[in-house]
Amino acid sequence: MKRTVLAIDIGSTKVCALIAEIDDDNVAQIIGAGISKAQGLRKGSITNIELASKSIKSALNDAKRVAGTELRSAVVTISGAYTKSLNSSGIVNIPNKEITLNEIQRVMHTSLYNANIPNEFEVLHALPYNFKVDDQDFIEDPLGMNASRLEVETHIITTQKSNLNNLRKAVKAAGVDVESVVLSGYASAIAVLNNDEKELGAAVVDMGGNTSNIVIHSGHAIRYNDFLGVGSNHITNDLSMALHTPLHTADNVKISYGSLYAPSNDLIELPVIGDETSTHEVSLEVVHNVIYARVEETLMIIAQSIEKSGLKDHMGAGVVLTGGFTKIEGLRELAVAILDNMPVRLAKPTDVGGLFDTLRDPSYSGAVGLIKYMAGNYTPYEIDVNRRMRHAGEEPQASQAHYPIHEEAPRFEPSVSSIPPAAASTPPPLKEEKKAEPQKMVNIGSNKPAQTDQPNPISKFWNWATQLF
């Protein structure tokens, strides 16, 4: 049975909504897409709920129109802007000497309990990067193993509660509930990394319009994440100031002449800022120098972040760059030079069924990653923002159950509280029959014995009284 999911990627410059159908084999097919310019956002965080909800609603309506379907809940990305990360560990005994999902869930919640998380922060993801069974380290999947003790080390990503609540409010105002929230860098990593890169270890850098998110993936788990307030719009601002030309013209110059290769001495004619009727000539060499300086600075900040992580030796596959920033010519060569000759790959999101041509672009990695996340392409185990453990092997059933649970839960409670009227209603198949049986037993247990016991003494008394009088 196919399920339909909605993913909303809220970036620093655009909002992208995707609707996809996922079948029982976890194969996704995108059936609708909508893109709108981001408003009410600064550095990926919401600064104006009303404007942000308008942007979300615009993208959402376009996606619904294309897909021809209506959805009430969505999985949404959140920027790394106000996130904090920490590592924690947990240990549990295995009473039956065999590790089940219950033990894995217990040990992961224990690591969460042991973490020192400030009150104003909420857990986004708890991602295990090292399972230890008895004294054996780095177990890929402990499920089904015999052991007396299970330990785990987890990378916990938290975000400010206010930031998370503002995101939920903006999405709710656009007409849908937030089912789950995923760190944008994590979603991008899901979209672009292949299995070899996950195994060898790689840093994924999603270079967007105003921000860049870094995630370091090692041994099938996220070990580090960071947020940088730099993006391709900084190049636009630099060009606007250096060339004394309006921002929209500077953006066109960046797109048309944005190259890090050796420049020509050609001249281009640009309007003057403040007086667009007059123009002036600018050498392409000046354009090149401005772009080169900003890109070099951005890559150096990325290099510092990777150095700070302490995981450089765990990145056998090097660095994977994605996002709209990566469309600048010559970026890979400059990145290799600045990142100490590490392998560098420019990545687009991996193919998903029905992927629209516009989405085969590095700037849509986060949105495509969300769809893949919904289809079970995440770390084998994780605790999500709802404190629910996700398990890659069990996810198809879990997520199918996840949608009806939200819809049926309100119906179940009233039926229990209104048992007497329910007796008259016709019971639907299977599930309600099972619930109806205990209701009959309650009635039988409370009323019938009272009725069978009560008439006996009363009738005896009545017979005795009539005989007397």
C-alpha positions in Angstrom: 0.0 0.0 0.0 1.4 3.4 -1.0 1.6 6.2 1.4 1.8 9.9 0.4 4.3 12.2 2.3 4.9 15.9 2.3 8.4 17.4 2.7 9.1 21.1 3.2 12.7 22.4 3.0 12.9 25.8 4.5 16.2 27.3 3.2 17.7 30.7 3.6 16.6 32.0 0.2 13.8 29.6 -0.9 11.2 27.2 0.4 10.7 23.9 -1.5 7.7 21.6 -0.9 7.7 18.1 -2.3 5.0 15.5 -2.3 6.0 11.9 -2.9 4.4 8.4 -2.9 6.4 5.7 -1.1 5.6 2.1 -1.7 6.0 -1.0 0.5 9.6 -1.4 -0.7 10.5 2.1 0.4 10.8 3.3 -3.2 9.8 7.0 -3.5 8.2 8.7 -6.5 7.9 12.5 -6.5 4.4 13.5 -7.7 4.4 17.2 -6.8 6.8 20.1 -6.3 6.5 23.8 -5.4 9.2 26.4 -4.9 8.8 30.0 -3.5 11.1 32.8 -2.5 11.9 32.7 1.3 10.5 35.6 3.3 10.5 36.3 7.0 13.8 34.3 7.3 17.2 35.4 8.3 20.2 33.0 8.1 17.7 30.1 7.9 15.8 31.0 11.0 12.3 32.5 11.2 12.1 36.2 12.0 8.6 36.9 10.8 6.0 34.1 11.3 3.4 35.7 9.0 5.8 36.3 6.1 7.4 32.8 6.5 4.0 31.1 6.5 3.1 32.9 3.3 6.2 31.6 1.6 5.5 28.1 2.9 1.9 28.2 1.8 2.8 29.4 -1.7 5.2 26.5 -2.2 2.7 24.1 -0.6 -0.2 25.2 -2.9 2.0 24.7 -6.0 3.0 21.2 -4.9 -0.6 20.3 -4.1 -1.8 21.6 -7.4 0.7 19.4 -9.3 0.1 16.3 -7.2 -3.6 16.7 -7.0 -3.7 15.7 -3.4 -4.3 17.2 0.1 -2.0 16.4 3.1 -2.4 17.5 6.7 1.1 16.9 8.0 4.7 17.4 6.8 8.3 16.7 7.6 10.3 19.9 7.7 14.0 20.9 7.7 15.4 23.2 10.3 18.5 25.3 9.9 21.6 24.5 12.0 21.7 28.2 13.1 20.6 27.7 16.7 21.7 24.1 17.2 24.1 22.8 19.8 25.6 19.3 19.7 27.0 17.1 22.3 28.1 13.5 22.7 26.7 11.2 25.4 26.7 7.5 26.3 24.4 4.9 27.9 24.7 1.4 29.2 22.1 -1.3 30.0 22.1 -4.9 31.1 20.5 -7.5 28.9 18.3 -9.7 31.1 17.5 -12.4 28.5 21.1 -12.3 27.1 19.7 -11.4 23.6 19.6 -7.9 22.3 16.1 -6.9 21.0 14.8 -3.6 19.7 13.6 -2.9 23.3 17.2 -3.1 24.6 18.4 -0.8 21.8 15.7 1.7 22.6 16.4 1.5 26.3 20.2 2.1 25.8 19.6 5.1 23.5 17.1 6.7 25.9 19.6 6.1 28.7 22.2 8.1 26.7 19.7 10.9 26.3 18.9 10.8 30.0 22.6 11.0 30.8 23.2 14.0 28.4 23.4 17.4 30.0 20.8 19.3 27.8 19.9 22.8 28.9 16.2 23.5 29.7 15.7 25.9 26.8 16.9 23.3 24.2 15.0 20.5 22.6 16.4 17.3 21.1 16.3 17.1 17.3 18.2 13.9 16.7 20.0 11.3 18.9 22.3 9.4 16.5 24.3 6.4 17.7 27.8 6.2 16.3 29.3 3.4 18.4 27.5 0.3 19.8 29.5 -1.8 22.2 28.4 -5.3 23.0 30.1 -6.5 26.2 33.7 -5.5 25.4 33.4 -5.5 21.6 33.6 -2.0 20.0 32.0 -0.5 16.9 29.2 -3.0 16.3 27.4 -2.0 13.2 24.0 -3.4 14.3 23.7 -5.2 17.7 20.1 -6.5 17.0 19.8 -10.2 17.7 23.3 -10.5 19.3 23.9 -12.5 22.5 25.3 -10.3 25.3 25.0 -9.4 28.9 25.7 -5.7 28.5 25.0 -3.1 25.7 26.6 0.3 25.5 26.1 3.1 23.0 27.8 6.4 22.2 25.4 9.0 20.6 25.8 12.3 18.9 22.9 14.4 20.1 21.7 17.5 18.1 19.6 20.0 20.0 18.0 23.3 19.0 16.4 26.1 20.9 12.8 25.4 21.9 11.8 28.9 20.8 13.3 28.3 17.3 11.5 25.0 17.0 8.2 26.5 18.2 8.4 29.4 15.7 9.0 26.9 12.9 6.0 24.8 13.9 3.8 28.0 14.2 4.8 29.1 10.7 4.1 25.7 9.1 0.8 25.4 11.1 -0.2 28.9 9.8 0.3 27.6 6.3 -2.3 24.9 6.9 -0.3 21.7 7.8 1.0 20.2 11.0 4.6 19.4 11.6 5.0 15.6 11.9 8.8 15.6 12.3 11.7 18.0 12.0 15.1 17.1 10.4 18.3 19.1 10.5 18.9 20.5 7.0 22.6 19.3 6.9 21.5 15.8 7.8 18.8 15.8 5.0 21.4 17.0 2.5 23.8 14.3 3.6 21.1 11.6 3.0 20.5 13.0 -0.5 24.1 13.2 -1.8 26.3 10.5 0.0 26.8 7.1 -1.4 27.5 4.0 0.7 31.2 4.1 0.2 31.4 7.7 1.4 29.3 6.8 4.4 31.6 3.9 5.2 34.9 5.8 4.6 33.7 9.0 6.2 33.0 12.3 4.5 32.1 15.9 5.3 29.0 17.2 3.5 28.8 20.9 3.1 25.5 22.3 1.9 26.4 25.8 0.6 23.2 27.8 0.3 22.2 31.4 -0.3 22.9 32.9 3.1 24.2 29.9 5.1 26.3 26.8 4.9 25.7 23.6 6.9 28.4 21.1 7.6 27.8 17.5 8.6 30.6 14.9 9.1 29.5 11.4 8.4 31.7 8.5 9.6 31.0 4.8 9.9 27.4 5.1 8.9 26.7 7.8 11.5 26.8 11.6 12.0 29.7 12.5 14.3 29.7 16.3 13.9 27.6 19.2 12.6 28.3 22.9 12.3 26.6 26.0 10.9 28.3 28.9 9.0 26.6 32.2 8.2 28.2 32.5 4.8 26.6 31.8 1.4 26.4 32.8 -2.3 24.4 36.0 -1.5 27.5 37.4 0.2 29.1 37.3 -3.2 26.2 39.3 -4.6 26.5 41.9 -1.8 30.3 42.2 -2.4 29.7 42.7 -6.2 27.0 45.3 -5.6 29.3 47.3 -3.4 32.5 46.9 -5.5 30.8 47.6 -8.8 28.4 50.3 -7.5 25.5 48.5 -9.1 22.0 47.4 -7.8 21.7 44.0 -6.1 19.6 42.3 -8.8 22.2 43.4 -11.5 25.0 42.1 -9.2 23.2 38.8 -9.0 22.9 38.5 -12.8 26.7 39.3 -13.0 27.4 36.5 -10.5 25.3 34.0 -12.5 26.6 35.0 -15.9 30.3 35.6 -15.1 30.8 33.7 -11.8 34.0 31.8 -12.5 37.2 31.3 -10.6 39.2 30.5 -13.7 41.6 33.1 -15.2 39.6 36.2 -16.1 39.6 38.1 -19.4 40.0 41.9 -19.7 36.7 42.3 -21.4 34.5 45.2 -20.2 30.8 44.9 -19.3 28.3 47.8 -19.0 26.4 48.0 -15.7 23.7 50.4 -14.4 24.8 52.7 -11.5 23.2 52.1 -8.1 20.8 54.9 -7.2 20.6 56.1 -10.9 19.8 53.1 -13.1 19.4 55.3 -16.2 23.1 55.9 -16.4 25.7 53.1 -16.8 29.4 52.6 -16.4 31.9 50.1 -17.7 33.6 47.4 -15.4 36.4 45.0 -16.2 35.6 41.3 -15.8 39.0 41.1 -14.0 37.4 43.2 -11.2 34.4 40.9 -11.1 36.7 37.8 -10.9 38.8 39.3 -8.0 35.7 40.1 -6.0 34.2 36.6 -6.4 37.5 34.8 -5.9 38.2 36.7 -2.6 34.7 35.8 -1.2 34.8 32.1 -2.3 38.3 31.7 -0.9 37.2 33.2 2.5 34.2 30.9 2.6 36.3 27.8 1.9 38.8 28.8 4.5 36.0 29.1 7.1 34.8 25.6 6.1 38.4 24.2 6.4 38.6 25.7 9.9 35.3 24.1 10.9 36.5 20.7 9.7 39.8 21.1 11.6 37.9 22.1 14.7 35.8 18.9 14.5 38.9 16.7 15.2 37.6 14.2 12.7 39.7 15.0 9.7 41.5 11.6 10.0 38.1 9.9 9.8 37.2 11.5 6.4 38.6 8.9 4.0 36.2 10.0 1.2 37.1 13.7 1.7 34.6 16.5 1.3 31.3 16.5 -0.7 30.0 20.0 -1.6 26.4 20.6 -2.6 24.0 23.6 -2.6 23.5 26.5 -5.0 26.9 28.0 -4.2 28.6 25.0 -5.9 27.5 26.2 -9.4 30.4 28.6 -9.5 33.0 27.4 -12.1 36.3 26.3 -10.7 35.0 25.8 -7.1 36.2 22.2 -6.8 39.8 23.1 -7.8 40.1 25.9 -5.4 38.5 23.8 -2.6 41.1 21.0 -3.2 43.9 23.6 -2.8 42.5 25.1 0.4 41.5 21.8 2.0 45.0 20.3 1.9 44.5 18.2 -1.2 41.6 16.2 0.2 39.3 14.6 -2.3 36.5 17.0 -3.2 33.3 16.1 -5.0 30.5 18.5 -6.2 27.2 16.6 -5.7 23.7 16.8 -6.9 20.9 14.9 -5.1 20.7 11.2 -6.1 17.9 10.2 -8.3 14.4 9.6 -6.8 11.6 8.3 -9.0 9.7 11.1 -10.8 12.4 13.6 -9.9 11.5 16.8 -11.8 14.2 18.3 -14.0 14.4 21.5 -11.9 15.1 19.3 -8.8 18.2 17.8 -10.4 20.1 20.7 -9.0 22.5 20.9 -6.0 20.3 23.6 -4.4 17.5 21.0 -3.9 19.6 18.5 -2.0 17.8 19.2 1.3 14.3 18.8 -0.1 15.2 15.5 -1.9 17.0 14.3 1.3 13.8 14.8 3.3 11.9 12.5 0.9 14.6 9.9 1.2 14.5 10.2 5.0 10.8 9.5 4.9 11.6 6.4 2.8 13.8 5.0 5.5 17.2 6.2 4.2 18.7 7.3 7.5 21.0 5.8 10.1 20.0 2.3 11.2 18.8 3.7 14.6 17.9 7.2 15.8 15.7 9.0 18.2 13.8 11.8 16.4 12.4 15.1 17.6 9.3 13.3 18.9 11.5 11.1 21.1 10.5 8.1 19.0 13.1 5.6 18.0 13.3 5.1 14.3 14.7 1.8 13.0 15.6 1.4 9.3 14.3 -2.1 9.1 11.0 -1.5 10.7 10.2 2.0 9.3 7.8 1.0 6.5 5.3 -0.5 9.1 6.0 2.2 11.6 5.3 5.0 9.3 2.2 3.4 7.9 0.9 3.0 11.4 2.0 6.6 12.2 -0.6 8.2 10.0 -3.7 6.3 11.0 -2.7 6.5 14.7 -3.1 10.3 14.6 -6.4 10.0 12.8 -8.0 7.2 14.8 -6.7 8.0 18.3 -9.3 10.7 18.9 -12.1 8.3 17.8 -11.0 5.4 20.1 -11.2 7.5 23.3 -14.7 8.8 22.9 -15.9 5.3 22.0 -14.6 4.1 25.4 -16.0 7.0 27.4 -19.4 6.7 25.7 -20.0 2.9 26.1 -23.7 2.9 26.8 -24.7 4.8 23.5 -22.2 2.7 21.6 -24.2 -0.4 22.4 -26.8 0.7 19.8 -24.2 1.4 17.0 -23.3 -1.3 14.5 -19.7 -2.4 15.2 -17.2 -2.1 12.2 -15.1 -5.1 11.4 -12.2 -6.6 13.4 -10.7 -3.8 15.5 -14.1 -2.6 16.9 -15.3 -6.1 17.5 -12.3 -6.7 19.8 -13.1 -3.5 21.6 -16.8 -4.3 21.8 -16.2 -7.7 23.6 -14.8 -6.1 26.7 -17.7 -3.6 26.8 -20.2 -6.5 26.8 -18.2 -8.2 29.5 -18.3 -5.0 31.6 -22.1 -4.8 31.2 -22.5 -8.5 32.0 -20.2 -8.3 35.0 -21.8 -5.2 36.5 -25.5 -5.7 35.8 -26.4 -9.4 35.4 -25.0 -10.7 38.7 -26.9 -7.8 40.4 -30.1 -8.8 38.6 -29.7 -12.5 39.3 -28.9 -12.0 43.0 -31.4 -9.3 43.7 -34.8 -11.0 42.7 -34.1 -14.0 44.9 -34.3 -12.3 48.4 -37.1 -9.9 47.3 -39.3 -12.7 45.9 -38.8 -14.7 49.1 -39.8 -11.7 51.2 -42.9 -11.1 49.0 -44.0 -14.7 49.3 -43.6 -14.6 53.1 -45.5 -11.3 53.4 -48.5 -12.5 51.3 -48.7 -15.6 53.4 -48.9 -13.6 56.6 -51.5 -11.2 55.4 
